[in-house]
Amino acid sequence: MPKVLIVSDSHGLIEELQKIKQQHEVDYYIHCGDSELEYSNPTMDRFIKVGGNCDFDSRYPNEEVKKFGDFTFFITHGHLHQVKQNLMTIGYRAEECGAQIICFGHTHIAGVEKRGDQIFINPGSIRLPRNRREKTYVMLELFPQTKQVDVKFYTIDHRIVQDLSCVVSLDNK
């Protein structure tokens, strides 16, 4: 089962990102933007990364589409898709890309939501969370046989946030 670590809105943090990477053995690392680090900064090694509204290194792409096993991910920061208003625009763009799992940041609000055959995941912020005190990131475990995604939110000190964590099914049966 592939495992994916998702983080966003670290806004200049280096040591914290390094500790999070060291804490978890995963297959894929995703940073949803606003790292405020140079694209080539060693802290960002191994991350599939996109640029946010506070990233000024032009080497960051606005979006990435990646296939991990049977699951296609759409990765973006969200500021270009008006995610503070609603998820419709980002959902349409992900649909155009054939993605079922949408990873984004920008709002600093941790959450997961299933709409139709799409799962929207915002890992929150490890620097400046909104609507919660916990500074959060996400660990996903993908189960292709059952089309399920185990979404676990963690605090920056690696404790599970139970009330946000859940298992989501892409099977509409």
PEBELRA-V185001 format. One line per field, one symbol per residue. phi: phi as a letter, one per 40 degrees, with the letter a starting at -180 (. if undefined). A space follows every 10 residues. Layout:
phi = ???
This chain:
phi = .cbbbbbafc fgcbdccccc cccbcbcabb bchgcgbcdc ddccdgccbb cbcbcbcccc ccabbbbbgc bbbbbachcc bfcccabccc cccccdcgcb bbbabgcgbc ibabbgbbbb bbcgbcbbcb gacccbabbb bbbccbfbbc bbcbcccgcc cccccabbbc ccc
